[in-house]
């Protein structure tokens, strides 16, 4: 779905070492942008956000999980041999 904007959103993304001071116009533009993104993802946005969070969480722990499962398998194999 292509969303064509009447005018591009323009707001600074850095404070250049100073305190941030967002103008009400910038906040309104950001709110409009967020609404358009929400509409573009449709009614399943909550599911997409949840799956993305789950993916990021599991991806970060993937190697640790494999190592723990490998250690558990080795321990189980050792206990079966000793039994």
N, C-alpha and C positions, 0 to 999 in steps of 0.2 A: 504494500500500500504506500503510495507516494503522497506525501503531504507537502503542498506548496504553500509557503508563507508569503504574506504580502510584503513583508520587509524582514531582512535577516535580524536575528537576535545579536545584539552587540552589548557585551558587558566585560569589564576588565576582570582578569582572572588572578591578578597578583596585586598586592598592596605596595610592592617595592620597598619593603622595610618600614612602612608606616602602618598606623592603625587602619583597619578596614572601615570603610564608610559606604555602605550600600545605599544608593538612592532608591526612593520608592518606585521610580520608573524601572530600575533594574530588577527589583524584587518582583514587580508585576510581570515583566518580561520572562523572568525565570519561572514564575507560576504558570504562565501561559504555555511555556515550553514543556513543563512537566505534565500539564493536562494533555497536550498533544501527544506526548510520548505514551501516556496511559491509554489514550484512545487508540493509538496505533497498535498497541499490544492486545487490545480487546479485553473481553471479560475474563480471560484466563490469566491475567497479569499476576494475580496472587499465586497461582500454581507455578508459573514461570519463575517468579522470584524465589519461591520456596525450593524449587528444584535446583536453581542456580546456587543458592546458599548451601544446600546439601552437597552439591557437586564440589564446591570450593572446599567445604569442610572435609569431605572424604578424600579429595585429591591431596590435601595437605598432610593427611595421616596415612596415605596409602603404603608408603615404604615401611612405616612403623607397624602397621597392621600385618603386612606380609612377614616381617621379621618375627612378630609375636606368634603368628600362626605357624611359622616354620619351627620356632622353638617349642611350641606346644606339640607339634607333630613329632619332633625328635624326642621329647620327653615321654610322650605316649609310646613311641616305638621302643624306647629304652625300658620302660616299665613292662611292656609286653614280653620283651626278651628275658628280663629278669624273672618275671612271674613264672 
